[in-house]
Amino acid sequence: MCRITSPKKQMFNNTSITEFLLLAFADTRELQLLHFALFLGIYLAALLGNGLILSAVACHHCLHTPMYFFLLNLTLLDLGCISTTLPKAMANALWDTRTISYQGCTAQVFFFLFFISVEYYNLTIMAYDRYVAICKPLHYGSLLGSRACAQMAAAAWGSGFLHAVLHTASTFSLPLCQGNAVNQFFCEIPQILKLCCSDAYLREVGALVFSISLVLCCFVFIVLSYVQIFRAVLRMPSEQGRHKAFSTCLPHLAVVSLFVSTGIFAYLKPPSISSPSLDLVVALLYSVLPPTLNPLLYSMRNQELKNAVRKLFPYILLKHP
């Protein structure tokens, strides 16, 4: 076990570090158990909400459409994202420890970045789906057939995988000079980079510039899609048609807003306002809040999804008396 306590900066071969120390939520045992119970409740709520949507979409043929296909992908990604961070945090709180192995930290960085990246690409595709459905309804079947949907989903998952491999390999190849204490409740790249030597992190700049450019392109595409969508909706003569269009667009827009706003604040907040407690709260917002709230946001105004979930309960009760 390697715990670096010397105040001097030293360069360590990454293979000499066998574990990292995560940020502790509390010092007293009572508060640790309280955090465990709170995280367990949040995790179970996320599993239940996303599991219900997953089951409803899979079991009801009326929901086998491109929009719900991408929603199915979103629920899988939310489950993967929250399962990457919370279980380890709960285990540490329950067993009164802060450690995570080097391999576990690497895996956590990779899978969190993978799920977050694919989710962002998937949200971009969902914006395109709503744009075609509302602005080009006559071409919806040809532009978003089953083959096209599968190809777009595969491109999102493949791109997320390559993105995660690039950043994980780049980050963990850097020499560490600042110890092994990660100032966060899970391993994330910004906190790992703080442990690197002052000039070594410049190797990551190229990858970061590429990622930021890709994120901005997707964001601009989403914004332009919704500008066209709202222009088309406002021109609809039927109030019922406008209501139906808004009921399918507003949940997606709310999810995108929650996802982007928490991510921007987490990574682009001024260093002057940064503190361990604020970083912890922000990390909880962008890593835990979206996967937990997304099922609620999507089911709030979507009557088809509500009906499918209601029908699911009698099916479950009949199957498991």
N, C-alpha and C positions, 0 to 999 in steps of 0.2 A: 504494500500500500504506500502510495506516495503522497505525503502532505507537505507542501512547501511552506515553511514558516520563516525562512530567512528574509529580512527586509530588502536584501540586495537583489538586483535583477540578475537572473542567471538564465542561460539558454539550456533548455532541456530537450533531449530527444523525445519525441512524442511517444515512442515505445516505452520510455521509462515511467510514464504516467499510466497507472492502471485504473484510476478512478477519478471522478470529479465530485466536488461537493456542491450540491444544489442549495438554493436559498431556503432557509427554514421559515415557515409561516409564523411560528410562535415558539417561545422558550418554555412555557409551562405545559405540563402534561394535559391539563384540562382543556386548554385552548387548542392543542394539537388534536385531541379527540373531537373537539367541536368542528375543527376544519375538516377532519375526516368525514364526519357525519354530513356536513354541508356539501362537500364534494361528491359524496356518495349519492345524495339526493339529486344533485344536478346531473350526475352521470346517468342515473336511472331514468330521470326525466328525458334526457337526450335519447337514450336507448329506446324508451317507450314511444316518444313522438316520432322519431325517424323510423322505428320498426313498424309502427302503424301505417305510415305513408308507404313504406316499402311493400308491406303486405297488401294494402289496398290497391296499389297500382298493379302489382303482380297478379292478383286474384280476379280483377274485374276487367273484362275484355273491352268495355267501353272506354277505359283509360289507356288502352294500348295505342296511343298516338304519339307523335314526335315530342310534344310538349311534356307529356308525362314520362316519356322515355328519358329525357334529360333531367327531369325531376327525380327519377329513380337513381340516376347517376349522382345527383346532388346529395341525396340521402345516404348513399353508400360512402361518399366522400366525407360527409359530416360525421358519420359513425367512425370512420378511420381516423379523422383529425382529432376528435375528442378522446378516442381510445389510445392515441399516441402519447398524450400528456397526462391526463387525469389519473389513470390507474397507478402510475409510478408515484405521483404526488400523494395519492391516498395511502399507498403502502408505506412511504416514508413517514407520513404523519402518524400512521397507526403503530409503526414499529420504532418510532422515535429515532430516526436516522436521516442523514442528508446525502448519503453516497449514491452514486450511479457509476457503473463500470464504464471504462473507456469505450468498449464495444457498444454498450447500451446507449451511451451518449451519442455516439456516431449514428446508431440506428434511429434514435429519436430525432436527430437533426434531419436525417434523410427522409424518414416517413412523414414528418410534419411538413417539411418543405414540399414533398411530393403531393400530399393531399391538398395543401393550400394552393399550390400551382394549378393542379388539375381542376380544382373547384373554381378558380378564377377564369380559366379557359372555358369551363363548362357554363359559367354564368354569361360569358361573352356569346357562346353559341345559343344560349337560351334567349338572349336579346335578339339575335338574328332570327330565331324561330318566331318570336312575337312580331318582328318587323314583317316577315314574309306573310304570316297569318293575317295581319291587319292591312298592310299596304299592298300586298300582291296575292290576295286570296285565291285567284284563279290559277296561280302557278304553284300553290302550296304543295300539292301532291307530287309535282315533278321536281321541285327544288328540295323538298324534304321527304323523299321516299325512304323506305327502310334501309336501303343500301347507303344512301347519303348520310343518314343519321348515324349508322354504324361507323362509317368512315370518319365523320367529324368527332365522334366520341373516342375512337381509336387514336385520332390525331391529338386530342386533348390529353389522354392518358399517356401516350408516348412522349409528347412534349414535356409533360410534367415529370416523367421519369428521367429524361435527359437533363432537364433543368436541375432536378434534385441531385443527380449524380455529379454534375458539373460543380455545383456549389459545395456539396459535401466533401468531394475529393479535394477541391481547392482549399477549403477551410482547414481540414485536418492534416494537410500537408505542410502547414505553416508551423515554424518553431514557436514554442511557448516560453515566455519569459516572466509571466506575471502570476505564477502559481496555478492552482487547479480549482479555485473556488468560483463557480458560475453564479453570478448575481441574479438568478432567476429560478423559478420553481421547476423549469424544464430546460433542456439544452436547446439553445437557439443560436443562430450564427452571430448576431451582433454581440452577444455576451461571450462567445468563444473568441471572437476577434479581439476583445478587450484583454484577453490573456496572452495575445501574440506579441512578439517583439515589435517595437515602434515602427520599424521600416518594413517588416515582413508583410503586413496586411495590404500593402500596395499591390501585391500580386492578385488580390481579390478584386481590385478596382475594375479591371476589364470585364469580369463576369458580372459585376454589379451594374455597370453601365449597360451591358446587353440586356440584363433583366429589367432594369428600369425602363429602357426603351420599349421593350415588349409589353410591359404593364401599361405604359402610357398609350401605346397603340390600341390595346384592348379597351382601355378606358374611353378613348376618343371614339372608338367604334360603337361602344355601348351608348354614349351620350348622343351621337349622331343618329343611331337607330331610334332612340326614344324621342328625339326631336321630330323625326318623320312619323313615328307612331302617333304622337299627340296631335300633330297637324292633321293626320288622317282621321283620328277619332273625333276631333272637334268639327270636322266637316260632315260627319254622319248625320243624316236627317232624323234618324230614329233614336229616341231616348233609350229604348231598350237595347239597341245595338251599342250605344256608347257605354251603357252600364256593363254589358257583357264584356266589351273590350277592356274596360278599366279593371274588371274583376279578375282578368287573367294577367294583366300587365302590372298592376300595383303591387301584388305580392313579390313578383320578381324584382321590381324596382326597389322595394323595401329591403329585400335580402342583399341586393347589390350595394345599396347605400350603407347598410350595417357593416358589410364585409369591407368595403373600401374605406369608410370613415375610420373604423377602428384600426385597420392596417396602416393608413396614412399617419394617424396620430402616434401609433406605436413606433414607426420607423423614421418619421420626419419631424418629430417634436423637437423644439430647440433644446440644445444641451443644458442651457441655463436653468430649465425647469425640471431637468432629469434628477430623479432620486430613486433609491431602491424601492421604497414603498409605492411611488407612482409607477415605476416600471412594472412592478408586480401587478398592480391594478389594471394597467393597460394591457399586459400580457393576458390576464384573465378575460378582458373584454374581447380581444380579437381571436383568442384560441378556444374559449369556452362558450362565450355568449352566442355567436352565430350558429354553431351546431345545435344549441339548445332551443333557440328561438325560431329557427328556420321552419320547422314543422308547424308552429303556431302561425307564423306569417303566411304560409302557403295555404293553410286550411281556413283562415279567417274569412276570406271573401270568395273562396272557391267552393261553390255549391256542389259541383260534381264530386270533388274530393271528400267533402263532408258526408255526402250520401254513401259513398263507397266505404268510408270508415264506419258509418253506422251499420251498414250491411255486414261488415266484417265481424262485428261482435256476436250476432246470432250464429254466424258460421262457426266461430271459435267455440261457442258454448255447445253447439250441436255436436261438433267433432270431439270435444273433450268434456263430456257430461260430468 
